[in-house]
Amino acid sequence: MNALIKVSALAAVLSASAAFAQDYPSTEPSAQGSAQAVDYSKLDANADGSISKDEAKADPTLSAKFMDLDKDKNGTLSSTELSAAKDK
C-alpha cells in the first residue's frame, strides 16, 4: 500500500509539472517562421546590418510582411523595424 501511495504521488507531481510547461511560450527560436522565431542575422547575407527585400525572400513570412514592416519605406528592414515587429 505504501508503494502505491508513493507511485501515485510521483505521478501527480510529474503530471502537474508537464501541464505547466505546456502553457509557456519558448524564448528559443522555432521553425514556425513567425516574426518572433526568425534569426534575422542569418537572413542578412551581405552583413550590412539590415535586411533587403531580396534577402527577406529567404523567409516567406517575412517577405509577405516586408512592406508593412518597412516603416521608413527605404527598401530595407533595420534592427529597429525588426524589433518593433517582434514586439507585436
Phi and psi in radians as a Rosetta constraint file:
Dihedral C 1 N 2 CA 2 C 2 CIRCULARHARMONIC -1.076 0.35
Dihedral N 2 CA 2 C 2 N 3 CIRCULARHARMONIC -0.708 0.35
Dihedral C 2 N 3 CA 3 C 3 CIRCULARHARMONIC -1.141 0.35
Dihedral N 3 CA 3 C 3 N 4 CIRCULARHARMONIC -0.662 0.35
Dihedral C 3 N 4 CA 4 C 4 CIRCULARHARMONIC -1.104 0.35
Dihedral N 4 CA 4 C 4 N 5 CIRCULARHARMONIC -0.704 0.35
Dihedral C 4 N 5 CA 5 C 5 CIRCULARHARMONIC -1.150 0.35
Dihedral N 5 CA 5 C 5 N 6 CIRCULARHARMONIC -0.733 0.35
Dihedral C 5 N 6 CA 6 C 6 CIRCULARHARMONIC -1.124 0.35
Dihedral N 6 CA 6 C 6 N 7 CIRCULARHARMONIC -0.748 0.35
Dihedral C 6 N 7 CA 7 C 7 CIRCULARHARMONIC -1.137 0.35
Dihedral N 7 CA 7 C 7 N 8 CIRCULARHARMONIC -0.717 0.35
Dihedral C 7 N 8 CA 8 C 8 CIRCULARHARMONIC -1.128 0.35
Dihedral N 8 CA 8 C 8 N 9 CIRCULARHARMONIC -0.742 0.35
Dihedral C 8 N 9 CA 9 C 9 CIRCULARHARMONIC -1.125 0.35
Dihedral N 9 CA 9 C 9 N 10 CIRCULARHARMONIC -0.729 0.35
Dihedral C 9 N 10 CA 10 C 10 CIRCULARHARMONIC -1.107 0.35
Dihedral N 10 CA 10 C 10 N 11 CIRCULARHARMONIC -0.744 0.35
Dihedral C 10 N 11 CA 11 C 11 CIRCULARHARMONIC -1.100 0.35
Dihedral N 11 CA 11 C 11 N 12 CIRCULARHARMONIC -0.686 0.35
Dihedral C 11 N 12 CA 12 C 12 CIRCULARHARMONIC -1.136 0.35
Dihedral N 12 CA 12 C 12 N 13 CIRCULARHARMONIC -0.749 0.35
Dihedral C 12 N 13 CA 13 C 13 CIRCULARHARMONIC -1.125 0.35
Dihedral N 13 CA 13 C 13 N 14 CIRCULARHARMONIC -0.788 0.35
Dihedral C 13 N 14 CA 14 C 14 CIRCULARHARMONIC -1.156 0.35
Dihedral N 14 CA 14 C 14 N 15 CIRCULARHARMONIC -0.660 0.35
Dihedral C 14 N 15 CA 15 C 15 CIRCULARHARMONIC -1.147 0.35
Dihedral N 15 CA 15 C 15 N 16 CIRCULARHARMONIC -0.741 0.35
Dihedral C 15 N 16 CA 16 C 16 CIRCULARHARMONIC -1.123 0.35
Dihedral N 16 CA 16 C 16 N 17 CIRCULARHARMONIC -0.764 0.35
Dihedral C 16 N 17 CA 17 C 17 CIRCULARHARMONIC -1.166 0.35
Dihedral N 17 CA 17 C 17 N 18 CIRCULARHARMONIC -0.618 0.35
Dihedral C 17 N 18 CA 18 C 18 CIRCULARHARMONIC -1.181 0.35
Dihedral N 18 CA 18 C 18 N 19 CIRCULARHARMONIC -0.653 0.35
Dihedral C 18 N 19 CA 19 C 19 CIRCULARHARMONIC -1.141 0.35
Dihedral N 19 CA 19 C 19 N 20 CIRCULARHARMONIC -0.728 0.35
Dihedral C 19 N 20 CA 20 C 20 CIRCULARHARMONIC -1.186 0.35
Dihedral N 20 CA 20 C 20 N 21 CIRCULARHARMONIC -0.648 0.35
Dihedral C 20 N 21 CA 21 C 21 CIRCULARHARMONIC -1.153 0.35
Dihedral N 21 CA 21 C 21 N 22 CIRCULARHARMONIC -0.478 0.35
Dihedral C 21 N 22 CA 22 C 22 CIRCULARHARMONIC -1.280 0.35
Dihedral N 22 CA 22 C 22 N 23 CIRCULARHARMONIC -0.421 0.35
Dihedral C 22 N 23 CA 23 C 23 CIRCULARHARMONIC -1.522 0.35
Dihedral N 23 CA 23 C 23 N 24 CIRCULARHARMONIC -0.263 0.35
Dihedral C 23 N 24 CA 24 C 24 CIRCULARHARMONIC -1.709 0.35
Dihedral N 24 CA 24 C 24 N 25 CIRCULARHARMONIC 2.245 0.35
Dihedral C 24 N 25 CA 25 C 25 CIRCULARHARMONIC -1.195 0.35
Dihedral N 25 CA 25 C 25 N 26 CIRCULARHARMONIC 2.553 0.35
Dihedral C 25 N 26 CA 26 C 26 CIRCULARHARMONIC -1.380 0.35
Dihedral N 26 CA 26 C 26 N 27 CIRCULARHARMONIC 2.557 0.35
Dihedral C 26 N 27 CA 27 C 27 CIRCULARHARMONIC -1.602 0.35
Dihedral N 27 CA 27 C 27 N 28 CIRCULARHARMONIC -0.072 0.35
Dihedral C 27 N 28 CA 28 C 28 CIRCULARHARMONIC -1.427 0.35
Dihedral N 28 CA 28 C 28 N 29 CIRCULARHARMONIC 2.539 0.35
Dihedral C 28 N 29 CA 29 C 29 CIRCULARHARMONIC -1.075 0.35
Dihedral N 29 CA 29 C 29 N 30 CIRCULARHARMONIC 2.513 0.35
Dihedral C 29 N 30 CA 30 C 30 CIRCULARHARMONIC -2.189 0.35
Dihedral N 30 CA 30 C 30 N 31 CIRCULARHARMONIC 3.080 0.35
Dihedral C 30 N 31 CA 31 C 31 CIRCULARHARMONIC -1.572 0.35
Dihedral N 31 CA 31 C 31 N 32 CIRCULARHARMONIC 0.302 0.35
Dihedral C 31 N 32 CA 32 C 32 CIRCULARHARMONIC -1.315 0.35
Dihedral N 32 CA 32 C 32 N 33 CIRCULARHARMONIC -0.429 0.35
Dihedral C 32 N 33 CA 33 C 33 CIRCULARHARMONIC 1.461 0.35
Dihedral N 33 CA 33 C 33 N 34 CIRCULARHARMONIC 0.184 0.35
Dihedral C 33 N 34 CA 34 C 34 CIRCULARHARMONIC -1.350 0.35
Dihedral N 34 CA 34 C 34 N 35 CIRCULARHARMONIC 2.922 0.35
Dihedral C 34 N 35 CA 35 C 35 CIRCULARHARMONIC -1.063 0.35
Dihedral N 35 CA 35 C 35 N 36 CIRCULARHARMONIC -0.559 0.35
Dihedral C 35 N 36 CA 36 C 36 CIRCULARHARMONIC -1.334 0.35
Dihedral N 36 CA 36 C 36 N 37 CIRCULARHARMONIC -0.311 0.35
Dihedral C 36 N 37 CA 37 C 37 CIRCULARHARMONIC -1.784 0.35
Dihedral N 37 CA 37 C 37 N 38 CIRCULARHARMONIC -0.141 0.35
Dihedral C 37 N 38 CA 38 C 38 CIRCULARHARMONIC -1.534 0.35
Dihedral N 38 CA 38 C 38 N 39 CIRCULARHARMONIC 2.350 0.35
Dihedral C 38 N 39 CA 39 C 39 CIRCULARHARMONIC -1.540 0.35
Dihedral N 39 CA 39 C 39 N 40 CIRCULARHARMONIC 1.680 0.35
Dihedral C 39 N 40 CA 40 C 40 CIRCULARHARMONIC -1.127 0.35
Dihedral N 40 CA 40 C 40 N 41 CIRCULARHARMONIC -0.463 0.35
Dihedral C 40 N 41 CA 41 C 41 CIRCULARHARMONIC -1.101 0.35
Dihedral N 41 CA 41 C 41 N 42 CIRCULARHARMONIC -0.497 0.35
Dihedral C 41 N 42 CA 42 C 42 CIRCULARHARMONIC -1.263 0.35
Dihedral N 42 CA 42 C 42 N 43 CIRCULARHARMONIC -0.430 0.35
Dihedral C 42 N 43 CA 43 C 43 CIRCULARHARMONIC -1.416 0.35
Dihedral N 43 CA 43 C 43 N 44 CIRCULARHARMONIC -0.365 0.35
Dihedral C 43 N 44 CA 44 C 44 CIRCULARHARMONIC -1.363 0.35
Dihedral N 44 CA 44 C 44 N 45 CIRCULARHARMONIC 1.354 0.35
Dihedral C 44 N 45 CA 45 C 45 CIRCULARHARMONIC -1.056 0.35
Dihedral N 45 CA 45 C 45 N 46 CIRCULARHARMONIC -0.648 0.35
Dihedral C 45 N 46 CA 46 C 46 CIRCULARHARMONIC -1.658 0.35
Dihedral N 46 CA 46 C 46 N 47 CIRCULARHARMONIC 0.098 0.35
Dihedral C 46 N 47 CA 47 C 47 CIRCULARHARMONIC 0.943 0.35
Dihedral N 47 CA 47 C 47 N 48 CIRCULARHARMONIC 0.683 0.35
Dihedral C 47 N 48 CA 48 C 48 CIRCULARHARMONIC -1.634 0.35
Dihedral N 48 CA 48 C 48 N 49 CIRCULARHARMONIC 0.041 0.35
Dihedral C 48 N 49 CA 49 C 49 CIRCULARHARMONIC 1.569 0.35
Dihedral N 49 CA 49 C 49 N 50 CIRCULARHARMONIC 0.009 0.35
Dihedral C 49 N 50 CA 50 C 50 CIRCULARHARMONIC -2.453 0.35
Dihedral N 50 CA 50 C 50 N 51 CIRCULARHARMONIC 2.880 0.35
Dihedral C 50 N 51 CA 51 C 51 CIRCULARHARMONIC -1.960 0.35
Dihedral N 51 CA 51 C 51 N 52 CIRCULARHARMONIC 2.102 0.35
Dihedral C 51 N 52 CA 52 C 52 CIRCULARHARMONIC -1.407 0.35
Dihedral N 52 CA 52 C 52 N 53 CIRCULARHARMONIC 2.976 0.35
Dihedral C 52 N 53 CA 53 C 53 CIRCULARHARMONIC -1.069 0.35
Dihedral N 53 CA 53 C 53 N 54 CIRCULARHARMONIC -0.692 0.35
Dihedral C 53 N 54 CA 54 C 54 CIRCULARHARMONIC -1.166 0.35
Dihedral N 54 CA 54 C 54 N 55 CIRCULARHARMONIC -0.715 0.35
Dihedral C 54 N 55 CA 55 C 55 CIRCULARHARMONIC -1.154 0.35
Dihedral N 55 CA 55 C 55 N 56 CIRCULARHARMONIC -0.600 0.35
Dihedral C 55 N 56 CA 56 C 56 CIRCULARHARMONIC -1.162 0.35
Dihedral N 56 CA 56 C 56 N 57 CIRCULARHARMONIC -0.369 0.35
Dihedral C 56 N 57 CA 57 C 57 CIRCULARHARMONIC -1.088 0.35
Dihedral N 57 CA 57 C 57 N 58 CIRCULARHARMONIC -0.323 0.35
Dihedral C 57 N 58 CA 58 C 58 CIRCULARHARMONIC -1.213 0.35
Dihedral N 58 CA 58 C 58 N 59 CIRCULARHARMONIC -0.322 0.35
Dihedral C 58 N 59 CA 59 C 59 CIRCULARHARMONIC -2.147 0.35
Dihedral N 59 CA 59 C 59 N 60 CIRCULARHARMONIC 1.873 0.35
Dihedral C 59 N 60 CA 60 C 60 CIRCULARHARMONIC -0.994 0.35
Dihedral N 60 CA 60 C 60 N 61 CIRCULARHARMONIC -0.658 0.35
Dihedral C 60 N 61 CA 61 C 61 CIRCULARHARMONIC -1.172 0.35
Dihedral N 61 CA 61 C 61 N 62 CIRCULARHARMONIC -0.795 0.35
Dihedral C 61 N 62 CA 62 C 62 CIRCULARHARMONIC -1.128 0.35
Dihedral N 62 CA 62 C 62 N 63 CIRCULARHARMONIC -0.731 0.35
Dihedral C 62 N 63 CA 63 C 63 CIRCULARHARMONIC -1.051 0.35
Dihedral N 63 CA 63 C 63 N 64 CIRCULARHARMONIC -0.718 0.35
Dihedral C 63 N 64 CA 64 C 64 CIRCULARHARMONIC -1.175 0.35
Dihedral N 64 CA 64 C 64 N 65 CIRCULARHARMONIC -0.510 0.35
Dihedral C 64 N 65 CA 65 C 65 CIRCULARHARMONIC -1.748 0.35
Dihedral N 65 CA 65 C 65 N 66 CIRCULARHARMONIC 0.048 0.35
Dihedral C 65 N 66 CA 66 C 66 CIRCULARHARMONIC -0.925 0.35
Dihedral N 66 CA 66 C 66 N 67 CIRCULARHARMONIC -0.872 0.35
Dihedral C 66 N 67 CA 67 C 67 CIRCULARHARMONIC -1.103 0.35
Dihedral N 67 CA 67 C 67 N 68 CIRCULARHARMONIC -0.641 0.35
Dihedral C 67 N 68 CA 68 C 68 CIRCULARHARMONIC -1.238 0.35
Dihedral N 68 CA 68 C 68 N 69 CIRCULARHARMONIC -0.613 0.35
Dihedral C 68 N 69 CA 69 C 69 CIRCULARHARMONIC -1.365 0.35
Dihedral N 69 CA 69 C 69 N 70 CIRCULARHARMONIC -0.478 0.35
Dihedral C 69 N 70 CA 70 C 70 CIRCULARHARMONIC -1.369 0.35
Dihedral N 70 CA 70 C 70 N 71 CIRCULARHARMONIC 1.375 0.35
Dihedral C 70 N 71 CA 71 C 71 CIRCULARHARMONIC -1.113 0.35
Dihedral N 71 CA 71 C 71 N 72 CIRCULARHARMONIC -0.625 0.35
Dihedral C 71 N 72 CA 72 C 72 CIRCULARHARMONIC -1.569 0.35
Dihedral N 72 CA 72 C 72 N 73 CIRCULARHARMONIC 0.023 0.35
Dihedral C 72 N 73 CA 73 C 73 CIRCULARHARMONIC 0.936 0.35
Dihedral N 73 CA 73 C 73 N 74 CIRCULARHARMONIC 0.709 0.35
Dihedral C 73 N 74 CA 74 C 74 CIRCULARHARMONIC -1.743 0.35
Dihedral N 74 CA 74 C 74 N 75 CIRCULARHARMONIC 0.076 0.35
Dihedral C 74 N 75 CA 75 C 75 CIRCULARHARMONIC 1.515 0.35
Dihedral N 75 CA 75 C 75 N 76 CIRCULARHARMONIC 0.051 0.35
Dihedral C 75 N 76 CA 76 C 76 CIRCULARHARMONIC -2.369 0.35
Dihedral N 76 CA 76 C 76 N 77 CIRCULARHARMONIC 2.749 0.35
Dihedral C 76 N 77 CA 77 C 77 CIRCULARHARMONIC -1.848 0.35
Dihedral N 77 CA 77 C 77 N 78 CIRCULARHARMONIC 2.067 0.35
Dihedral C 77 N 78 CA 78 C 78 CIRCULARHARMONIC -1.461 0.35
Dihedral N 78 CA 78 C 78 N 79 CIRCULARHARMONIC 2.980 0.35
Dihedral C 78 N 79 CA 79 C 79 CIRCULARHARMONIC -1.106 0.35
Dihedral N 79 CA 79 C 79 N 80 CIRCULARHARMONIC -0.561 0.35
Dihedral C 79 N 80 CA 80 C 80 CIRCULARHARMONIC -1.144 0.35
Dihedral N 80 CA 80 C 80 N 81 CIRCULARHARMONIC -0.774 0.35
Dihedral C 80 N 81 CA 81 C 81 CIRCULARHARMONIC -1.156 0.35
Dihedral N 81 CA 81 C 81 N 82 CIRCULARHARMONIC -0.664 0.35
Dihedral C 81 N 82 CA 82 C 82 CIRCULARHARMONIC -1.207 0.35
Dihedral N 82 CA 82 C 82 N 83 CIRCULARHARMONIC -0.665 0.35
Dihedral C 82 N 83 CA 83 C 83 CIRCULARHARMONIC -1.116 0.35
Dihedral N 83 CA 83 C 83 N 84 CIRCULARHARMONIC -0.703 0.35
Dihedral C 83 N 84 CA 84 C 84 CIRCULARHARMONIC -1.099 0.35
Dihedral N 84 CA 84 C 84 N 85 CIRCULARHARMONIC -0.637 0.35
Dihedral C 84 N 85 CA 85 C 85 CIRCULARHARMONIC -1.190 0.35
Dihedral N 85 CA 85 C 85 N 86 CIRCULARHARMONIC -0.644 0.35
Dihedral C 85 N 86 CA 86 C 86 CIRCULARHARMONIC -1.186 0.35
Dihedral N 86 CA 86 C 86 N 87 CIRCULARHARMONIC -0.572 0.35
Dihedral C 86 N 87 CA 87 C 87 CIRCULARHARMONIC -1.298 0.35
Dihedral N 87 CA 87 C 87 N 88 CIRCULARHARMONIC -0.268 0.35
